[in-house]
């Protein structure tokens, strides 16, 4: 990457691929001869229609999404989906199962309490959210309308490596994939619904992608606001009202870039390599650095770690900043450090971080 850019380890909004930013820069003022910026286009004009259609079709190719699913580009962040999901796919007295593996699935559960009867069937809270349940541990309610998981907990750094099979009456699995969306191949057909805020792996904040099986559309609770009703958005190809046009355009450029890299199989290989390098450095530090998360479920995207000498954390973050590595402070709720190493973090960024960590240890051990 260029020397005037930092290595940005933020959890989201997060680093974007430099080539994507440069492409957007080159088209900022006059998009492909249209005489206007994407920011200035009518969302109903032919130019923007070609942008949103291409973004959808590239995302379908990337994730192998069949025509049984609708792809929606919405607003309101993943937080809005915490409400939209129960409002759209269950009645307000339906039982629903939630697996709570960290702060985000806990928030999803709490919001769902307003719109259905959710039940936490497993919680990692007593073990400080360092684990993911084995599927035998899940006491699913056969009457539940859906099973909800957070595929990757951004704050705690735990990630499902395979997905539970819902054995509820309708067999619906719902996943918040905000922080590992498009970081690896996913068998979409195993899910009733996937949602993800764009601002980690696929674009700027302001766009939320929802992938929903068509049979789950059209039964929203009667009090559902029009902006949260999947049917309205699906029927209007995400153009019921003014969508986040520029954000969708940026997501489209990222999808194109991921396809050019060879698709998600190749992307996952790169992500595994980066994560392995960082986790190995932590594990081989003789306890100087520690990652509390159980090894088998460590996230490829968000790597939380602490220092044995916690009083050195401030210095670690400050010194890293001087070397142009920023946003390494852990989430305020857990402390320590966190390196988010999404798709767009180059291997060179992780190599620089681990070299810095080894130096820091040599100085302070
Ligand atoms: N779910 C996960 C896993 C997240 O990481 C986040 C945000 O960081 C959210 C939900 C909330 O997303 P938003 O801020 O887009 O509403």
Boltz pocket constraint, residues with backbone or C-beta under 6 A from the ligand:
constraints:
  - pocket:
      binder: B
      contacts: [[A, 11], [A, 12], [A, 76], [A, 77], [A, 78], [A, 79], [A, 80], [A, 104], [A, 150], [A, 152], [A, 153], [A, 154], [A, 155], [A, 176], [A, 177], [A, 178], [A, 179], [A, 197]]
      max_distance: 6.0
